[in-house]
Amino acid sequence: MVISKTIQHGSNHEKPAVVTDSVGSNADASPSHETTEFVLSKDGFKLFPQPILGDHLDPLNWSFAQKHIILAIIMSIYFMFTFITTTTVPSFPELEENYAASLEQMNWTVAIPALGLAVGPLLWASPADIIGRRPIIILGTAMALAATVGAALAPNYSGYMAARFFQGLGVSPASNVGLAVINDLFFEHERGQKVGLWVLAIDLGLLFGPLIGGAVDLAGYVWIQWLSAILFGVMLLAEVLLLPETLYPRHLMLSEQHRRRHPCTDADKAAPSYHDAERSKIPRTKKLAFMNVAPVPGVRHPKLFDTIYRFIKTFKYAVVPISIMTYCFGWYWWVLSVVTLVPTAYAQYSPQIQGVLYLGLIIGTLVSEVCCSGSLSDYIVLHLSKRNNNQKTPEMRIWLAYPAATLTAVGLIVWGVSVDRGYHWIVGQVAFAIFGAGIQMGNTAVCSYVVDAYPMQSMAMMTFYAVMLNLSAFIDPFFVVPWVENWVNTEIACFSIVMSPWFCTGWTSLELAKSQKVKITFKSRNGGHVIKNLNIDILGHLFYKSATMESQSFNWCPTNMLDMPPS
């Protein structure tokens, strides 16, 4: 075995090493060689996905600045994902008077955009895999802009509700399509931090919404919608000018790169050139039309209804619904409850002061992301993988969920007691900070886990996540008013104690699942024949383990939907 290393001299700032693994045999006195090349990170881990060295059209090779400009655009859209939902909360009294509606009907105006946010990912995912990420994001933002103008000009309650639905539908690509863009831009070992920043955007949008809405309400409740329209307009301009296509035909380019480097069986005659990929005539990423509406060449194109089919089929893979549904309905549920309960809990204050009382949640969320969350998740994975022979498993992300669940429960309970007993407002702010920190850490842990567990189905995973997250947000406002009328805040908070052990139990079941030994059988499509002699790198990708072909038993880790078509 011969291992050689060279350093990439591309535009990518990381400059990973290229490792060539050559195995020779002397059967019949005729040497033969089988050569496998792969790229390592600076820490010695095999990069996933593998970049196309020398190809400036590969998003993985783009500069640090360009990657993070695109990330900032995606984060800004995801910020609006929840901002539009909660920014109208301080203006409820004016909206009630203008539309002759009850408080319960006003809570429905928070639920309706959440319904659009839940339906949207099912509609946008397949087109984003066909014509690309860029046109879908631009189209969605344009729809959200038009709907926001409609909400500002709505003459009656029904028109306002319709506009609110299309607001949510338009901004919904920020969830699954937005995460797919992050998946296109960054390597696996970078995703914890980047997903953490992406999650930070949705959490801050949820919390800054009432804060900004309360201040803007001084100019009139209509200006809350006009401000959102201005923000959507700026984002639309940034998307048109600064957001290139990121959907890249990676499998095709990797196979072409291997073929060009090794045109014959004698590896000594195959002189590698890291610029071969640039000579390909396939239009991709920046070479596509400015407003492309044609299928992106070189990638697998799903059918339009494949997303709905995959969403239903996802229930078959227990680790996904266990983690996501437990988080959405047993944990994240309480965020929107708290946001809509604040005006009732602090009824003695003006809407502007009530908006300021969300600062505790904002501070806790920011501190959690800076000190913990994504970066801490990446550190935990790196530390645990070094103890596991440099083999990473998605379940290493789970460890961050335990302190997150504890912080969330403690913060929510303390806040409920402080409101019920009339404690000083600073007690509630400290509780909010603890609660916000737990929510941010938990959201990062869930998103990072499902993406790492099923990297080839990241779009399907985030579609399931986005639908469930927003279904919980859609259902919640229908129960908040009856709870406030019949329960006290302490009882609502203490109910979270019941849900937190359920959440921890869900994660513990995932830990138990990964320790089981199973026998893996690969079958062909047409007759149940066992497929043997699979490439060891394929097995390593599927199971994140150093599998050996002498044994058919592997340490099972749910990292791919073996019978689900890839996204």
C-alpha positions as CSV (number, residue, x, y, z in Angstrom):
1,M,0.0,0.0,0.0
2,V,1.4,3.3,-1.1
3,I,0.1,6.5,0.4
4,S,1.1,9.9,-1.0
5,K,-0.1,13.4,-0.1
6,T,-0.3,16.6,-2.0
7,I,-1.8,19.9,-1.1
8,Q,-4.7,21.4,-2.9
9,H,-4.0,24.8,-4.4
10,G,-7.5,25.9,-5.3
11,S,-9.7,28.7,-4.2
12,N,-10.8,26.8,-1.1
13,H,-9.3,28.3,2.0
14,E,-8.9,25.0,3.8
15,K,-6.3,23.3,1.4
16,P,-6.9,19.7,2.3
17,A,-4.5,16.9,1.5
18,V,-5.0,14.4,-1.4
19,V,-4.4,10.8,-0.3
20,T,-3.7,8.1,-2.9
21,D,-4.2,4.5,-1.8
22,S,-2.6,2.1,-4.3
23,V,-2.8,-1.7,-3.8
24,G,-0.7,-3.9,-6.1
25,S,-0.7,-7.7,-6.7
26,N,1.7,-10.0,-8.4
27,A,-0.6,-12.7,-9.7
28,D,0.7,-14.4,-12.8
29,A,3.8,-12.2,-12.5
30,S,1.8,-9.3,-14.0
31,P,1.5,-6.3,-11.7
32,S,-1.9,-4.6,-11.5
33,H,-3.0,-1.6,-9.5
34,E,-6.2,-0.4,-8.1
35,T,-6.0,3.2,-7.0
36,T,-8.4,5.2,-4.9
37,E,-7.8,8.9,-4.2
38,F,-9.6,11.0,-1.6
39,V,-9.1,14.3,0.0
40,L,-8.4,14.8,3.7
41,S,-9.0,17.8,5.9
42,K,-6.3,19.5,7.9
43,D,-7.2,17.3,10.9
44,G,-6.7,14.1,8.9
45,F,-10.3,13.2,8.3
46,K,-11.7,12.2,5.0
47,L,-13.7,15.1,3.6
48,F,-17.4,14.5,2.9
49,P,-18.5,15.4,0.3
50,Q,-15.4,15.0,-1.7
51,P,-14.6,18.2,-3.7
52,I,-13.7,18.3,-7.3
53,L,-10.1,19.7,-7.1
54,G,-9.4,22.6,-9.5
55,D,-13.1,23.2,-10.4
56,H,-14.0,26.7,-9.6
57,L,-17.6,25.9,-10.3
58,D,-17.8,23.5,-7.3
59,P,-19.5,25.3,-4.4
60,L,-17.1,23.5,-2.0
61,N,-14.2,25.3,-3.7
62,W,-15.6,28.8,-3.5
63,S,-13.9,31.4,-1.3
64,F,-14.6,31.8,2.4
65,A,-16.2,35.2,1.7
66,Q,-18.5,34.0,-1.0
67,K,-19.7,31.0,1.0
68,H,-20.5,33.2,4.0
69,I,-22.3,35.9,1.9
70,I,-24.6,33.1,0.6
71,L,-25.0,31.8,4.2
72,A,-25.9,35.3,5.3
73,I,-28.6,35.5,2.6
74,I,-30.0,32.1,3.6
75,M,-30.0,33.1,7.3
76,S,-31.8,36.4,6.5
77,I,-34.6,34.5,4.7
78,Y,-34.8,32.1,7.6
79,F,-35.0,35.0,10.0
80,M,-38.1,36.2,8.2
81,F,-39.5,32.7,8.4
82,T,-40.6,33.3,12.0
83,F,-40.3,37.1,12.1
84,I,-43.5,37.5,10.0
85,T,-45.3,35.1,12.4
86,T,-44.7,37.0,15.6
87,T,-44.0,40.6,14.7
88,T,-47.8,41.3,14.6
89,V,-48.4,40.1,18.2
90,P,-47.9,43.6,19.8
91,S,-50.5,45.1,17.4
92,F,-53.3,42.6,18.4
93,P,-55.4,45.3,20.1
94,E,-55.4,47.5,17.0
95,L,-56.0,44.6,14.7
96,E,-58.9,43.4,16.9
97,E,-60.5,46.9,16.6
98,N,-59.8,47.3,12.9
99,Y,-61.2,43.9,11.9
100,A,-63.8,43.6,14.6
101,A,-62.2,40.3,15.7
102,S,-61.7,38.5,19.0
103,L,-58.5,37.7,20.8
104,E,-58.9,34.1,19.7
105,Q,-59.2,35.1,16.1
106,M,-56.1,37.2,16.4
107,N,-54.2,34.2,17.6
108,W,-55.3,32.4,14.4
109,T,-53.4,35.1,12.4
110,V,-50.3,33.6,14.0
111,A,-51.4,30.1,13.1
112,I,-52.2,30.7,9.4
113,P,-48.7,31.8,8.3
114,A,-47.4,28.7,10.2
115,L,-49.7,26.6,8.0
116,G,-48.2,28.1,4.9
117,L,-44.7,27.4,6.4
118,A,-45.7,23.8,6.9
119,V,-47.2,23.2,3.4
120,G,-44.5,25.1,1.5
121,P,-41.6,22.6,2.0
122,L,-43.7,19.9,0.5
123,L,-44.3,22.0,-2.6
124,W,-40.8,23.6,-3.1
125,A,-38.4,20.7,-2.5
126,S,-38.9,18.8,-5.7
127,P,-38.7,21.8,-8.0
128,A,-35.5,22.9,-6.1
129,D,-34.0,19.5,-7.0
130,I,-35.0,19.9,-10.7
131,I,-34.4,23.6,-11.7
132,G,-32.1,24.4,-8.8
133,R,-32.1,26.3,-5.5
134,R,-31.7,29.8,-6.8
135,P,-34.9,30.2,-8.8
136,I,-37.0,28.6,-6.0
137,I,-35.6,30.9,-3.4
138,I,-36.1,34.0,-5.6
139,L,-39.7,33.0,-6.5
140,G,-40.5,32.4,-2.9
141,T,-39.2,35.7,-1.7
142,A,-41.1,37.5,-4.5
143,M,-44.3,35.8,-3.4
144,A,-43.7,36.7,0.2
145,L,-43.1,40.4,-0.8
146,A,-46.4,40.5,-2.7
147,A,-48.3,38.8,0.1
148,T,-46.8,41.3,2.6
149,V,-48.0,44.2,0.6
150,G,-51.4,42.5,0.4
151,A,-51.5,42.1,4.2
152,A,-50.7,45.8,4.7
153,L,-53.6,46.8,2.3
154,A,-56.1,44.1,3.4
155,P,-59.6,45.7,3.8
156,N,-61.1,42.9,5.9
157,Y,-60.2,40.0,8.2
158,S,-60.5,37.2,5.5
159,G,-58.2,39.1,3.1
160,Y,-55.7,39.6,5.9
161,M,-55.7,35.9,6.7
162,A,-55.3,35.0,3.0
163,A,-52.3,37.3,2.7
164,R,-50.8,35.9,5.9
165,F,-51.0,32.4,4.5
166,F,-49.1,33.3,1.3
167,Q,-46.5,35.2,3.4
168,G,-45.7,31.9,5.1
169,L,-45.9,29.9,1.8
170,G,-43.5,32.3,0.1
171,V,-40.8,32.3,2.8
172,S,-41.0,28.6,3.4
173,P,-38.1,27.6,1.0
174,A,-35.8,29.0,3.7
175,S,-36.2,25.8,5.6
176,N,-35.5,22.7,3.5
177,V,-34.1,24.5,0.4
178,G,-32.1,26.8,2.5
179,L,-30.5,23.9,4.4
180,A,-29.8,22.2,1.1
181,V,-27.8,25.3,0.1
182,I,-25.7,25.0,3.3
183,N,-25.3,21.3,2.5
184,D,-24.0,22.2,-1.0
185,L,-21.5,24.8,0.3
186,F,-19.9,23.2,3.4
187,F,-18.2,20.0,4.3
188,E,-19.7,17.7,6.9
189,H,-17.3,18.7,9.6
190,E,-18.2,22.3,9.2
191,R,-22.0,21.8,9.2
192,G,-22.5,21.9,13.0
193,Q,-21.4,25.5,13.2
194,K,-23.2,26.6,10.0
195,V,-26.4,24.8,10.9
196,G,-26.1,26.4,14.4
197,L,-26.0,29.9,12.7
198,W,-28.9,28.9,10.5
199,V,-30.9,27.8,13.5
200,L,-29.9,31.0,15.3
201,A,-31.6,32.9,12.5
202,I,-35.0,31.3,12.9
203,D,-34.8,31.6,16.7
204,L,-33.9,35.3,16.6
205,G,-36.7,35.9,14.0
206,L,-39.2,34.5,16.4
207,L,-37.9,36.6,19.3
208,F,-37.0,39.9,17.5
209,G,-40.5,39.9,15.8
210,P,-42.4,41.1,18.9
211,L,-39.5,43.4,20.0
212,I,-39.4,45.2,16.6
213,G,-43.1,45.0,16.1
214,G,-43.8,46.7,19.4
215,A,-41.5,49.6,18.5
216,V,-42.9,50.0,14.9
217,D,-46.5,49.8,16.3
218,L,-46.0,53.3,17.6
219,A,-46.2,54.4,13.9
220,G,-49.3,52.3,13.3
221,Y,-50.0,48.6,13.0
222,V,-49.9,48.8,9.2
223,W,-46.2,49.8,9.3
224,I,-45.3,46.4,10.8
225,Q,-46.2,44.9,7.4
226,W,-44.6,47.7,5.4
227,L,-41.3,47.1,7.3
228,S,-41.5,43.4,6.4
229,A,-42.1,44.4,2.8
230,I,-39.0,46.6,2.8
231,L,-36.9,43.7,4.3
232,F,-38.2,41.3,1.7
233,G,-37.4,43.8,-1.1
234,V,-33.8,44.1,0.1
235,M,-33.4,40.3,0.3
236,L,-34.9,39.8,-3.2
237,L,-32.3,42.2,-4.6
238,A,-29.5,40.4,-2.7
239,E,-30.7,37.1,-4.0
240,V,-30.8,38.2,-7.6
241,L,-27.3,39.8,-7.5
242,L,-25.3,37.6,-5.0
243,L,-26.9,34.2,-4.8
244,P,-25.5,31.8,-7.5
245,E,-26.9,28.3,-8.1
246,T,-25.4,25.7,-5.7
247,L,-26.9,22.5,-7.0
248,Y,-23.9,20.7,-8.4
249,P,-23.6,17.4,-10.3
250,R,-21.1,16.0,-7.8
251,H,-21.5,12.3,-8.6
252,L,-21.1,12.8,-12.3
253,M,-18.1,15.1,-11.9
254,L,-16.4,12.7,-9.5
255,S,-16.8,9.8,-11.9
256,E,-15.5,11.9,-14.8
257,Q,-12.6,13.1,-12.7
258,H,-11.7,9.4,-11.9
259,R,-12.1,8.4,-15.5
260,R,-9.8,11.2,-16.8
261,R,-7.1,10.5,-14.3
262,H,-7.1,6.7,-14.9
263,P,-7.9,6.1,-18.6
264,C,-6.1,2.8,-18.6
265,T,-5.4,0.0,-16.1
266,D,-1.8,0.9,-15.6
267,A,-1.8,3.6,-12.9
268,D,1.7,4.7,-13.9
269,K,0.4,5.9,-17.2
270,A,-2.4,7.8,-15.6
271,A,-1.1,11.3,-14.9
272,P,-3.6,13.1,-12.7
273,S,-4.5,16.6,-13.6
274,Y,-6.6,18.6,-11.0
275,H,-7.9,20.9,-13.7
276,D,-9.6,18.2,-15.8
277,A,-13.0,19.0,-14.3
278,E,-12.8,22.6,-15.6
279,R,-12.7,21.3,-19.2
280,S,-16.1,19.7,-18.8
281,K,-18.8,21.2,-21.0
282,I,-21.6,20.5,-18.6
283,P,-23.2,23.9,-17.5
284,R,-23.3,24.0,-13.8
285,T,-23.7,26.5,-10.9
286,K,-22.4,29.9,-12.1
287,K,-22.5,28.8,-15.8
288,L,-26.3,28.3,-15.7
289,A,-28.7,30.9,-17.1
290,F,-29.1,34.0,-14.9
291,M,-32.8,33.1,-14.4
292,N,-32.7,29.4,-15.0
293,V,-36.0,27.5,-15.4
294,A,-34.7,24.4,-17.2
295,P,-33.7,21.2,-15.3
296,V,-30.1,21.4,-14.0
297,P,-28.0,18.9,-16.2
298,G,-26.1,16.1,-14.6
299,V,-28.2,15.6,-11.5
300,R,-31.0,13.2,-10.7
301,H,-34.4,14.9,-11.2
302,P,-37.2,13.7,-8.9
303,K,-40.9,13.7,-9.9
304,L,-42.9,16.7,-8.6
305,F,-44.7,14.6,-6.0
306,D,-41.7,12.7,-4.8
307,T,-41.4,15.1,-1.9
308,I,-44.8,14.1,-0.6
309,Y,-44.0,10.4,-1.1
310,R,-40.7,10.7,0.8
311,F,-42.4,12.7,3.6
312,I,-44.8,9.9,4.1
313,K,-42.1,7.2,3.8
314,T,-39.9,9.0,6.3
315,F,-42.2,7.6,9.1
316,K,-40.8,4.2,8.3
317,Y,-37.4,5.2,9.6
318,A,-37.9,5.5,13.3
319,V,-35.0,7.7,14.2
320,V,-36.3,10.6,12.2
321,P,-39.9,10.9,13.6
322,I,-38.7,10.1,17.1
323,S,-36.1,12.9,17.1
324,I,-38.0,15.5,15.1
325,M,-41.6,15.0,16.3
326,T,-40.5,14.8,20.0
327,Y,-38.6,18.0,19.6
328,C,-41.4,19.8,17.7
329,F,-44.4,18.7,19.8
330,G,-42.7,18.1,23.2
331,W,-40.2,21.0,23.2
332,Y,-40.4,23.7,20.5
333,W,-44.2,23.8,21.1
334,W,-43.6,26.0,24.2
335,V,-41.7,28.7,22.3
336,L,-44.7,30.0,20.5
337,S,-46.8,29.5,23.6
338,V,-44.5,31.8,25.6
339,V,-44.4,34.4,22.8
340,T,-48.2,34.6,22.7
341,L,-48.6,34.4,26.5
342,V,-46.3,37.4,27.2
343,P,-49.0,40.1,26.4
344,T,-51.3,38.3,28.9
345,A,-48.6,37.6,31.5
346,Y,-47.5,41.3,31.5
347,A,-50.8,42.9,30.7
348,Q,-49.9,45.9,33.0
349,Y,-47.3,47.0,30.5
350,S,-47.7,48.8,27.1
351,P,-47.1,46.8,23.9
352,Q,-43.7,48.5,23.5
353,I,-42.5,47.4,27.0
354,Q,-43.9,44.0,26.4
355,G,-41.7,43.8,23.3
356,V,-38.6,44.7,25.3
357,L,-39.4,41.8,27.7
358,Y,-38.4,39.4,24.9
359,L,-34.7,40.5,25.4
360,G,-34.1,37.7,27.9
361,L,-34.9,35.1,25.2
362,I,-32.8,36.9,22.7
363,I,-29.8,37.1,25.0
364,G,-30.0,33.5,26.0
365,T,-30.3,32.4,22.4
366,L,-27.2,34.5,21.3
367,V,-25.1,33.4,24.3
368,S,-26.0,29.8,23.6
369,E,-24.9,30.0,20.0
370,V,-21.7,31.9,20.7
371,C,-20.6,29.7,23.6
372,C,-22.3,26.3,22.8
373,S,-24.6,25.0,20.1
374,G,-22.9,24.5,16.7
375,S,-19.3,24.9,17.7
376,L,-19.7,22.8,20.9
377,S,-21.5,20.2,18.8
378,D,-18.6,20.0,16.3
379,Y,-16.1,19.8,19.2
380,I,-18.0,17.0,20.8
381,V,-18.1,15.0,17.6
382,L,-14.4,15.6,17.0
383,H,-13.5,14.6,20.5
384,L,-15.6,11.4,20.5
385,S,-14.5,10.4,17.0
386,K,-10.8,10.5,18.1
387,R,-11.7,8.0,20.8
388,N,-13.5,5.9,18.1
389,N,-10.6,5.4,15.7
390,N,-11.5,8.6,13.8
391,Q,-14.9,7.2,12.9
392,K,-17.8,9.7,13.3
393,T,-21.4,8.7,14.0
394,P,-24.4,11.0,13.8
395,E,-25.4,10.0,17.4
396,M,-22.4,11.9,18.7
397,R,-24.6,15.0,18.1
398,I,-27.1,13.7,20.6
399,W,-25.0,14.5,23.7
400,L,-25.8,18.2,23.3
401,A,-29.6,17.5,23.6
402,Y,-29.5,16.4,27.3
403,P,-28.3,19.7,28.8
404,A,-30.5,21.5,26.3
405,A,-33.6,19.8,27.5
406,T,-32.7,20.4,31.1
407,L,-32.1,24.2,30.5
408,T,-35.4,24.5,28.6
409,A,-37.5,22.8,31.4
410,V,-35.8,24.8,34.2
411,G,-36.2,28.1,32.4
412,L,-39.9,27.5,31.5
413,I,-40.8,26.5,35.0
414,V,-39.0,29.4,36.7
415,W,-40.8,31.8,34.3
416,G,-44.2,30.4,34.9
417,V,-43.7,30.5,38.7
418,S,-42.4,34.1,38.5
419,V,-45.5,35.3,36.6
420,D,-47.9,33.4,38.7
421,R,-46.4,34.7,42.0
422,G,-45.9,38.2,40.7
423,Y,-42.1,38.2,41.1
424,H,-39.9,41.1,39.8
425,W,-39.7,41.1,36.0
426,I,-35.9,40.5,36.1
427,V,-36.6,36.9,37.4
428,G,-38.7,36.3,34.3
429,Q,-35.8,37.7,32.1
430,V,-33.3,35.3,33.7
431,A,-35.7,32.4,33.2
432,F,-36.2,33.5,29.6
433,A,-32.4,33.5,29.0
434,I,-32.1,30.0,30.3
435,F,-35.1,28.9,28.3
436,G,-33.8,30.5,25.1
437,A,-30.4,28.9,25.5
438,G,-31.9,25.4,25.8
439,I,-34.1,25.9,22.8
440,Q,-31.2,27.1,20.6
441,M,-29.0,24.1,21.7
442,G,-31.7,21.6,21.2
443,N,-32.7,22.9,17.7
444,T,-29.0,22.7,16.6
445,A,-28.7,19.2,18.0
446,V,-31.8,18.0,16.2
447,C,-31.0,19.6,12.8
448,S,-27.3,18.5,12.9
449,Y,-28.3,14.9,13.9
450,V,-30.8,14.3,11.1
451,V,-28.5,15.8,8.4
452,D,-25.6,13.8,9.6
453,A,-27.7,10.6,9.9
454,Y,-29.0,10.9,6.3
455,P,-26.6,13.1,4.4
456,M,-27.8,12.0,1.0
457,Q,-31.4,12.8,1.9
458,S,-30.8,16.2,3.6
459,M,-33.7,17.8,1.6
460,A,-36.1,15.0,2.7
461,M,-35.0,15.3,6.3
462,M,-35.4,19.1,6.5
463,T,-38.7,18.8,4.7
464,F,-40.0,16.5,7.4
465,Y,-38.5,18.8,10.1
466,A,-40.0,22.0,8.6
467,V,-43.5,20.5,8.2
468,M,-43.5,19.1,11.8
469,L,-42.1,22.3,13.3
470,N,-44.7,24.5,11.7
471,L,-47.5,22.1,12.3
472,S,-46.7,22.4,16.0
473,A,-46.7,26.2,15.5
474,F,-50.0,26.1,13.6
475,I,-51.8,24.0,16.3
476,D,-50.5,25.9,19.3
477,P,-52.5,29.2,19.0
478,F,-55.8,27.3,19.0
479,F,-55.0,26.1,22.5
480,V,-53.3,29.1,24.1
481,V,-56.4,31.2,24.9
482,P,-58.3,28.3,26.5
483,W,-55.2,27.5,28.6
484,V,-54.9,31.0,29.8
485,E,-58.6,31.1,30.7
486,N,-58.6,27.8,32.6
487,W,-55.0,27.3,33.8
488,V,-52.4,29.4,35.5
489,N,-48.9,29.9,34.3
490,T,-47.4,27.6,36.9
491,E,-49.5,24.7,35.7
492,I,-48.6,25.3,32.1
493,A,-44.9,25.4,33.0
494,C,-45.1,22.3,35.1
495,F,-46.6,20.4,32.2
496,S,-43.2,20.8,30.5
497,I,-41.8,18.6,33.2
498,V,-43.9,15.8,31.9
499,M,-42.7,16.4,28.3
500,S,-39.0,16.8,29.1
501,P,-38.5,13.1,30.3
502,W,-40.4,12.0,27.2
503,F,-37.9,14.0,25.0
504,C,-34.9,12.5,26.8
505,T,-36.4,9.0,26.5
506,G,-36.7,9.6,22.7
507,W,-33.0,10.4,22.5
508,T,-32.1,7.5,24.7
509,S,-33.8,5.1,22.4
510,L,-31.6,6.4,19.6
511,E,-28.5,5.8,21.7
512,L,-29.7,2.2,22.3
513,A,-30.4,1.7,18.6
514,K,-26.9,2.5,17.5
515,S,-25.4,-0.2,19.8
516,Q,-27.3,-3.1,18.3
517,K,-25.6,-5.6,16.0
518,V,-27.4,-6.4,12.8
519,K,-26.6,-8.4,9.7
520,I,-26.6,-6.4,6.6
521,T,-28.0,-7.9,3.4
522,F,-27.9,-6.0,0.1
523,K,-30.3,-7.2,-2.5
524,S,-30.8,-6.5,-6.1
525,R,-34.0,-5.0,-7.5
526,N,-35.1,-8.0,-9.5
527,G,-34.7,-11.2,-7.4
528,G,-33.2,-11.0,-4.0
529,H,-29.7,-11.8,-5.0
530,V,-27.1,-10.7,-2.4
531,I,-24.7,-8.1,-3.8
532,K,-21.2,-8.8,-2.5
533,N,-17.8,-7.2,-2.8
534,L,-19.1,-3.7,-2.4
535,N,-16.5,-1.0,-2.3
536,I,-15.3,-0.5,1.3
537,D,-15.7,3.3,0.9
538,I,-19.4,2.9,0.1
539,L,-19.9,0.8,3.3
540,G,-17.9,3.3,5.3
541,H,-20.2,6.1,4.0
542,L,-23.4,4.2,4.7
543,F,-22.4,3.0,8.2
544,Y,-19.7,5.4,9.3
545,K,-17.7,2.4,10.4
546,S,-14.4,0.7,9.4
547,A,-16.2,-2.3,7.9
548,T,-14.3,-5.4,6.7
549,M,-15.4,-7.6,3.9
550,E,-14.5,-10.8,5.8
551,S,-17.5,-10.2,8.0
552,Q,-21.1,-9.4,7.3
553,S,-21.8,-8.0,10.7
554,F,-21.4,-4.3,11.3
555,N,-22.0,-1.9,14.1
556,W,-25.3,-0.4,12.9
557,C,-25.7,3.3,12.7
558,P,-28.8,4.7,10.9
559,T,-27.0,6.9,8.4
560,N,-28.8,6.3,5.1
561,M,-32.2,5.4,3.8
562,L,-31.0,2.3,1.9
563,D,-34.2,1.9,-0.1
564,M,-35.1,5.5,-0.5
565,P,-34.1,7.4,-3.6
566,P,-31.6,10.1,-2.8
567,S,-32.4,13.7,-2.9
